[in-house]
Amino acid sequence: MTAPMPLLAVEALTKHFPSGTRDKPVRALDGVTFTVRRGETFGLVGESGCGKSTCARTIIRLYQPTDGRIRLDGTDITSLSQRQLRPFRRRMQMIFQDPYASLNARMTVRDIVAEPLAVHESALPKAEVTERVELALSQVGLSREHLLRYAHEFSGGQRQRIGIARALILHPELILCDEPISALDVSIQAQIVNLLRQLQEDLDLTYVFIAHDLSMVRYMADRVGVMYLGQLVEVADAPALYSHPLHPYTQGLLASVPVPDPAADLVARPPAIEGDVPSPIDPPSGCRFRTRCPLARPICGEASPALTDTGDGHEVACHLYGGPGQSPDHPSTTTTSDHQNHLGGNPT
Protein backbone atom coordinates (compact mmCIF):
# COMPACT_ATOMS: atom_id res chain seq x y z
CA MET A 1 0.00 0.00 0.00
CA THR A 2 1.39 3.37 -1.04
CA ALA A 3 2.00 5.81 1.79
CA PRO A 4 -0.01 9.04 1.53
CA MET A 5 1.79 12.08 0.20
CA PRO A 6 3.13 14.29 3.02
CA LEU A 7 1.64 17.75 3.33
CA LEU A 8 5.12 19.26 3.64
CA ALA A 9 8.36 17.84 2.25
CA VAL A 10 11.65 19.63 2.90
CA GLU A 11 14.52 18.29 0.79
CA ALA A 12 18.16 19.24 1.43
CA LEU A 13 17.05 22.74 2.43
CA THR A 14 19.94 25.18 2.71
CA LYS A 15 20.06 28.82 3.77
CA HIS A 16 23.28 30.83 3.92
CA PHE A 17 23.54 34.46 4.95
CA PRO A 18 26.33 36.86 4.01
CA SER A 19 28.98 37.49 6.65
CA GLY A 20 31.87 39.89 7.03
CA THR A 21 34.09 37.30 5.36
CA ARG A 22 33.52 37.19 1.62
CA ASP A 23 34.10 33.48 1.07
CA LYS A 24 32.55 32.26 4.35
CA PRO A 25 28.79 32.75 4.66
CA VAL A 26 26.80 32.07 7.81
CA ARG A 27 25.63 28.49 7.23
CA ALA A 28 22.33 28.75 9.10
CA LEU A 29 20.81 25.71 7.35
CA ASP A 30 22.79 23.00 5.58
CA GLY A 31 20.88 20.24 3.85
CA VAL A 32 17.87 19.76 6.14
CA THR A 33 15.46 17.04 5.01
CA PHE A 34 12.21 15.94 6.64
CA THR A 35 8.52 15.42 5.90
CA VAL A 36 5.37 16.36 7.79
CA ARG A 37 2.29 14.21 7.40
CA ARG A 38 -1.14 15.75 7.15
CA GLY A 39 -2.69 16.21 10.58
CA GLU A 40 0.45 15.58 12.63
CA THR A 41 2.72 17.81 14.70
CA PHE A 42 6.40 17.71 13.79
CA GLY A 43 8.61 19.13 16.53
CA LEU A 44 11.96 20.82 15.93
CA VAL A 45 14.29 21.11 18.92
CA GLY A 46 17.86 22.17 19.55
CA GLU A 47 20.00 24.80 21.21
CA SER A 48 19.59 28.49 20.44
CA GLY A 49 21.19 29.32 17.10
CA CYS A 50 20.87 25.81 15.67
CA GLY A 51 18.68 27.02 12.77
CA LYS A 52 15.16 26.09 13.92
CA SER A 53 13.59 29.51 13.29
CA THR A 54 15.56 29.98 10.07
CA CYS A 55 14.14 26.66 8.88
CA ALA A 56 10.55 27.80 9.54
CA ARG A 57 11.07 31.20 7.91
CA THR A 58 12.66 29.58 4.87
CA ILE A 59 9.85 27.03 4.52
CA ILE A 60 7.26 29.79 4.49
CA ARG A 61 9.48 31.79 2.09
CA LEU A 62 10.12 34.76 4.35
CA TYR A 63 13.73 33.85 3.49
CA GLN A 64 14.69 32.79 0.00
CA PRO A 65 16.36 29.33 0.11
CA THR A 66 19.97 29.10 -0.98
CA ASP A 67 19.43 25.54 -2.17
CA GLY A 68 17.11 22.58 -1.72
CA ARG A 69 13.40 22.03 -2.26
CA ILE A 70 10.19 22.84 -0.41
CA ARG A 71 7.09 20.93 -1.50
CA LEU A 72 3.61 21.72 -0.22
CA ASP A 73 1.20 18.88 -0.94
CA GLY A 74 3.45 17.73 -3.78
CA THR A 75 3.93 21.15 -5.41
CA ASP A 76 7.44 22.61 -5.50
CA ILE A 77 7.15 26.16 -4.10
CA THR A 78 10.89 26.79 -3.74
CA SER A 79 11.35 29.15 -6.67
CA LEU A 80 7.86 30.56 -7.14
CA SER A 81 7.54 34.31 -7.54
CA GLN A 82 5.60 36.28 -4.94
CA ARG A 83 2.59 36.34 -7.27
CA GLN A 84 2.77 32.58 -7.90
CA LEU A 85 3.28 31.94 -4.19
CA ARG A 86 0.16 33.85 -3.08
CA PRO A 87 -2.33 30.93 -3.37
CA PHE A 88 0.03 28.76 -1.28
CA ARG A 89 0.38 31.41 1.41
CA ARG A 90 -3.30 30.90 2.19
CA ARG A 91 -2.52 27.29 3.00
CA MET A 92 0.40 27.91 5.35
CA GLN A 93 0.66 30.52 8.07
CA MET A 94 3.03 31.29 10.92
CA ILE A 95 2.78 32.04 14.64
CA PHE A 96 5.76 34.14 15.67
CA GLN A 97 7.83 33.84 18.81
CA ASP A 98 7.44 37.33 20.24
CA PRO A 99 3.81 38.45 20.71
CA TYR A 100 5.06 41.95 21.57
CA ALA A 101 7.00 42.50 18.33
CA SER A 102 4.77 40.57 15.91
CA LEU A 103 1.68 42.80 16.35
CA ASN A 104 1.45 46.30 14.88
CA ALA A 105 1.06 48.73 17.80
CA ARG A 106 -0.80 51.23 15.58
CA MET A 107 -3.51 48.81 14.47
CA THR A 108 -6.59 47.63 16.33
CA VAL A 109 -7.13 43.93 16.95
CA ARG A 110 -9.77 43.89 14.23
CA ASP A 111 -7.35 45.27 11.65
CA ILE A 112 -4.49 43.00 12.76
CA VAL A 113 -6.54 39.82 12.46
CA ALA A 114 -8.24 41.02 9.25
CA GLU A 115 -5.00 41.95 7.48
CA PRO A 116 -4.61 38.55 5.73
CA LEU A 117 -8.16 38.95 4.40
CA ALA A 118 -7.25 42.39 3.02
CA VAL A 119 -4.45 40.74 1.05
CA HIS A 120 -6.17 37.55 -0.10
CA GLU A 121 -9.90 38.38 -0.08
CA SER A 122 -10.01 42.14 -0.59
CA ALA A 123 -13.50 42.03 -2.15
CA LEU A 124 -15.18 40.82 1.04
CA PRO A 125 -17.79 43.22 2.47
CA LYS A 126 -16.73 44.96 5.66
CA ALA A 127 -19.49 43.27 7.67
CA GLU A 128 -18.31 39.82 6.58
CA VAL A 129 -14.72 40.68 7.42
CA THR A 130 -15.79 41.67 10.92
CA GLU A 131 -17.78 38.46 11.25
CA ARG A 132 -14.76 36.38 10.20
CA VAL A 133 -12.54 38.23 12.67
CA GLU A 134 -15.03 37.67 15.50
CA LEU A 135 -15.13 33.96 14.69
CA ALA A 136 -11.32 33.71 14.70
CA LEU A 137 -11.14 35.55 18.03
CA SER A 138 -13.76 33.28 19.56
CA GLN A 139 -11.73 30.24 18.47
CA VAL A 140 -8.77 31.49 20.54
CA GLY A 141 -10.77 32.53 23.60
CA LEU A 142 -11.25 36.24 22.89
CA SER A 143 -14.47 38.12 22.20
CA ARG A 144 -15.87 40.96 20.09
CA GLU A 145 -15.27 43.42 22.92
CA HIS A 146 -11.56 43.17 22.08
CA LEU A 147 -12.01 44.24 18.45
CA LEU A 148 -11.21 47.94 18.82
CA ARG A 149 -8.44 47.64 21.38
CA TYR A 150 -4.72 47.97 20.67
CA ALA A 151 -1.96 45.46 21.32
CA HIS A 152 -0.52 47.33 24.31
CA GLU A 153 -3.80 46.82 26.18
CA PHE A 154 -3.33 43.04 26.34
CA SER A 155 -1.20 40.63 28.35
CA GLY A 156 1.45 38.49 26.66
CA GLY A 157 -0.83 35.46 26.52
CA GLN A 158 -3.68 37.48 25.02
CA ARG A 159 -1.34 38.94 22.41
CA GLN A 160 -0.24 35.47 21.40
CA ARG A 161 -3.91 34.48 21.07
CA ILE A 162 -4.34 37.43 18.70
CA GLY A 163 -1.38 36.16 16.67
CA ILE A 164 -2.95 32.70 16.54
CA ALA A 165 -6.28 34.21 15.40
CA ARG A 166 -4.45 36.04 12.61
CA ALA A 167 -2.90 32.74 11.52
CA LEU A 168 -6.31 31.02 11.49
CA ILE A 169 -8.28 33.65 9.58
CA LEU A 170 -7.50 32.17 6.14
CA HIS A 171 -8.27 28.58 7.23
CA PRO A 172 -4.73 27.26 6.55
CA GLU A 173 -3.73 23.61 6.49
CA LEU A 174 -0.20 24.07 7.83
CA ILE A 175 0.89 26.36 10.67
CA LEU A 176 4.53 26.90 11.57
CA CYS A 177 4.76 27.65 15.29
CA ASP A 178 8.08 29.43 15.90
CA GLU A 179 8.63 29.04 19.65
CA PRO A 180 5.11 30.36 20.34
CA ILE A 181 5.39 29.94 24.13
CA SER A 182 8.98 30.90 24.93
CA ALA A 183 8.13 34.56 25.71
CA LEU A 184 5.23 33.67 28.02
CA ASP A 185 4.89 32.90 31.72
CA VAL A 186 4.87 29.19 32.57
CA SER A 187 1.18 29.14 33.55
CA ILE A 188 0.25 30.86 30.28
CA GLN A 189 2.41 28.46 28.27
CA ALA A 190 0.18 25.56 29.34
CA GLN A 191 -2.93 27.45 28.21
CA ILE A 192 -1.44 28.21 24.79
CA VAL A 193 -0.24 24.67 24.05
CA ASN A 194 -3.59 23.24 25.11
CA LEU A 195 -5.31 25.79 22.87
CA LEU A 196 -3.09 24.75 19.94
CA ARG A 197 -3.92 21.09 20.50
CA GLN A 198 -7.63 21.81 20.66
CA LEU A 199 -7.48 23.89 17.47
CA GLN A 200 -5.60 21.09 15.73
CA GLU A 201 -8.32 18.63 16.67
CA ASP A 202 -11.18 20.96 15.74
CA LEU A 203 -9.74 22.34 12.48
CA ASP A 204 -7.63 19.40 11.26
CA LEU A 205 -4.43 21.45 11.33
CA THR A 206 -0.86 20.34 10.71
CA TYR A 207 1.91 21.90 12.81
CA VAL A 208 5.63 22.37 12.66
CA PHE A 209 6.24 23.14 16.34
CA ILE A 210 9.57 24.74 17.21
CA ALA A 211 10.69 24.97 20.83
CA HIS A 212 13.64 24.50 23.13
CA ASP A 213 11.45 23.21 25.98
CA LEU A 214 11.74 19.46 25.56
CA SER A 215 8.81 18.64 27.85
CA MET A 216 6.46 20.83 25.78
CA VAL A 217 7.70 19.27 22.55
CA ARG A 218 7.05 15.80 23.93
CA TYR A 219 3.52 16.86 24.91
CA MET A 220 2.80 18.45 21.51
CA ALA A 221 4.69 16.46 18.88
CA ASP A 222 3.99 13.17 17.10
CA ARG A 223 7.49 13.13 15.62
CA VAL A 224 10.58 15.13 16.57
CA GLY A 225 13.62 16.36 14.66
CA VAL A 226 16.74 17.35 16.60
CA MET A 227 18.87 20.09 15.03
CA TYR A 228 22.49 20.99 15.64
CA LEU A 229 24.35 23.79 13.88
CA GLY A 230 22.08 23.87 10.84
CA GLN A 231 21.65 20.13 10.37
CA LEU A 232 19.26 17.42 11.55
CA VAL A 233 21.04 14.83 13.68
CA GLU A 234 18.05 12.67 14.71
CA VAL A 235 14.42 12.20 13.64
CA ALA A 236 12.01 9.80 15.33
CA ASP A 237 8.56 9.32 16.73
CA ALA A 238 8.35 11.26 19.99
CA PRO A 239 8.00 8.21 22.31
CA ALA A 240 11.01 6.50 20.71
CA LEU A 241 13.18 9.59 20.79
CA TYR A 242 12.49 10.36 24.44
CA SER A 243 12.73 6.77 25.68
CA HIS A 244 15.72 5.72 23.56
CA PRO A 245 17.68 8.69 22.13
CA LEU A 246 20.50 7.53 19.86
CA HIS A 247 22.60 10.57 18.96
CA PRO A 248 25.01 11.76 21.68
CA TYR A 249 23.68 15.29 21.20
CA THR A 250 20.09 14.20 21.81
CA GLN A 251 21.21 12.28 24.89
CA GLY A 252 22.97 15.40 26.14
CA LEU A 253 19.92 17.57 25.57
CA LEU A 254 17.72 15.20 27.56
CA ALA A 255 20.32 14.95 30.31
CA SER A 256 20.32 18.75 30.57
CA VAL A 257 16.63 18.92 31.47
CA PRO A 258 16.29 19.72 35.18
CA VAL A 259 14.46 17.09 37.21
CA PRO A 260 12.40 18.35 40.19
CA ASP A 261 13.63 15.54 42.42
CA PRO A 262 17.07 15.77 44.09
CA ALA A 263 17.22 11.98 44.43
CA ALA A 264 17.02 11.60 40.66
CA ASP A 265 20.41 13.28 40.28
CA LEU A 266 21.96 10.38 42.20
CA VAL A 267 21.02 7.98 39.40
CA ALA A 268 23.55 7.72 36.56
CA ARG A 269 22.47 9.63 33.50
CA PRO A 270 24.27 10.50 30.26
CA PRO A 271 26.59 13.49 30.72
CA ALA A 272 25.26 16.91 29.84
CA ILE A 273 26.73 18.66 26.80
CA GLU A 274 29.96 20.52 27.45
CA GLY A 275 31.62 23.31 25.51
CA ASP A 276 30.25 26.01 23.22
CA VAL A 277 28.48 25.75 19.88
CA PRO A 278 31.00 26.37 17.06
CA SER A 279 30.53 29.29 14.70
CA PRO A 280 28.18 28.64 11.76
CA ILE A 281 30.60 30.69 9.67
CA ASP A 282 33.34 28.09 10.11
CA PRO A 283 31.74 24.83 11.31
CA PRO A 284 33.89 21.79 12.13
CA SER A 285 34.72 19.37 9.35
CA GLY A 286 32.89 16.06 9.22
CA CYS A 287 30.36 15.71 12.02
CA ARG A 288 29.63 19.15 13.38
CA PHE A 289 29.05 17.83 16.89
CA ARG A 290 32.42 16.07 17.13
CA THR A 291 34.13 18.94 18.98
CA ARG A 292 31.70 18.46 21.89
CA CYS A 293 31.04 14.73 21.58
CA PRO A 294 32.50 12.38 24.22
CA LEU A 295 32.29 9.48 21.73
CA ALA A 296 34.04 11.15 18.77
CA ARG A 297 36.25 8.94 16.57
CA PRO A 298 38.79 9.84 13.86
CA ILE A 299 36.20 9.24 11.13
CA CYS A 300 33.98 11.91 12.69
CA GLY A 301 36.37 14.60 11.49
CA GLU A 302 36.72 13.15 8.00
CA ALA A 303 33.13 12.65 6.77
CA SER A 304 29.75 14.16 7.56
CA PRO A 305 27.34 11.37 8.62
CA ALA A 306 24.05 11.10 6.74
CA LEU A 307 20.70 10.43 8.39
CA THR A 308 20.42 6.65 8.55
CA ASP A 309 17.26 4.70 9.37
CA THR A 310 18.09 2.37 12.27
CA GLY A 311 14.64 0.80 12.20
CA ASP A 312 10.99 1.84 12.59
CA GLY A 313 11.69 5.22 11.02
CA HIS A 314 14.18 6.23 13.72
CA GLU A 315 16.87 8.15 11.82
CA VAL A 316 20.20 9.28 13.22
CA ALA A 317 23.21 11.03 11.67
CA CYS A 318 26.11 9.48 13.57
CA HIS A 319 29.08 7.31 12.56
CA LEU A 320 28.36 5.09 15.56
CA TYR A 321 25.34 3.73 13.68
CA GLY A 322 26.06 2.05 10.39
CA GLY A 323 22.68 0.52 9.59
CA PRO A 324 19.43 -0.94 10.86
CA GLY A 325 19.71 -2.58 14.26
CA GLN A 326 23.35 -1.60 14.81
CA SER A 327 23.96 -0.22 18.31
CA PRO A 328 27.37 0.93 19.52
CA ASP A 329 28.88 0.91 22.97
CA HIS A 330 28.02 4.22 24.57
CA PRO A 331 26.65 5.59 27.83
CA SER A 332 23.19 4.34 28.68
CA THR A 333 20.42 5.96 26.66
CA THR A 334 17.77 4.96 29.18
CA THR A 335 16.56 7.83 31.31
CA THR A 336 15.36 7.39 34.85
CA SER A 337 11.66 6.94 35.46
CA ASP A 338 11.52 10.26 37.32
CA HIS A 339 13.17 11.97 34.38
CA GLN A 340 10.73 10.37 31.92
CA ASN A 341 7.75 11.37 34.05
CA HIS A 342 8.98 14.94 34.16
CA LEU A 343 9.45 15.13 30.39
CA GLY A 344 6.13 13.50 29.65
CA GLY A 345 4.03 15.50 32.09
CA ASN A 346 0.77 17.04 30.95
CA PRO A 347 0.95 20.87 31.12
CA THR A 348 -2.63 21.12 32.30
JOSULBEL-V174859 format. One record per helix or strand of 3 or more residues. SS is the DSSP state (@ for helix, = for strand). FROM is the first residue (numbers start at 0). TO is the last residue. Records with the same first field share a line. If there is no record, write none. Layout:
SS=FROM-TO, FROM-TO
//
This chain:
==7-16, 25-35, 40-44, 66-71, 91-94, 173-177, 205-209, 222-227, 230-236
@=51-58, 81-88, 108-119, 125-138, 143-145, 150-152, 155-167, 185-202, 213-219, 237-242, 247-254, 261-265, 289-291, 297-300, 336-342
//
